[in-house]
Amino acid sequence: MKPILIANWKMNLGLHVAVHEAKNIHKRAVEGVELVICPSFTAFSELQRMLPELTLGAQNMHYESAGNFTGEVSVTQVKRFAQYVIIGHSERRQYNHEDDTIINQKVKSALAHDLVPVLAVGENLEERKAGQTQKVIREQLEKDLRDCRITEETEMVIAYEPVWAISGKDISRVATSEEIQKVADLIKELLVSRFGSGAKSIRIIYGGSTNAKNCREIFEIENISGSLVGSASLEARSFIKIAKILRGVKNV
Ligand code: PGA
C-alpha cells in the first residue's frame, strides 16, 4: 500500500486560501505518495468543483445518515465529497466529549459507507507519565474497533497521535522515534492478532507536530506509513516537502 500523508487543516483557512493551498498541493503532487486534504466542510464543494482529482477527507462526521442532529454532518453527506474521514481525533475526544462508544459507531458507519476511517488513538500526558501508554492504546483500539469486520479489502488508517505531542511548539514535546516505534509495533501486533490477514490493508501513521525537519526519522520507522499533519500542512510548500521526504524514505 502506498504511504499516505493526510493534511488536517482543522478550523483554519478561509475558502480562498484553502483553494489556493489545495491547488498548490495538487500541482506538486508527489508520485507514489497518497495525499489527502481534510478541510473545513465549508470548503468541500468548492474544492471538489475546482480540483475534482483531489482526495478529500472529512475531519468528522455523524454516524447516522440523516436526522434531527443540529449542526452535524452525516456520513452520507460526507461520502458525497470525501473518501476519508478522521475519527476519534483527540481534540474531538476532549472538546466534544466523544467517547469510545461513539467513536466505534462512527468507525462502523464509515466502513459501511465505504469511507476510509482514519482512526486516531493516543495517550495524554498524565497517562504517559503514569506509564500507561500501551494500556491506553490497547483499550482504545479494542473499544473503537469493536464488532468491526476487517478483511484484506478493507481500507483503514490508524493514526497514533500522542495527545501531548500535538501542536507542540516546544521541541521536548515531540515524541522520539523509539517511543513512536514501540507504539506502532504494538498497534501492528494488536491488529494482526485481531484481524489476521485483514491487518495488511491497515496503514499505521504518526501524528503530532510532524514537520519537514523531524519527519525523516519518523518515516524511517518500519511500521509507520505516513503522517497526519496539522500545522505543517497549512502551507502547500511545507506539506509537499514532507511528502517528498516520505517518498524518499519509503523508496516509492
Ligand atoms: P499538528 O496536528 O501536526 O499540528 O501537531 C496534528 C493533528 O492534530 O492531527
Boltz pocket constraint, residues with backbone or C-beta under 6 A from the ligand:
constraints:
  - pocket:
      binder: B
      contacts: [[A, 8], [A, 161], [A, 165], [A, 166], [A, 167], [A, 168], [A, 207], [A, 208], [A, 209], [A, 210], [A, 228], [A, 229], [A, 230], [A, 231], [A, 232]]
      max_distance: 6.0
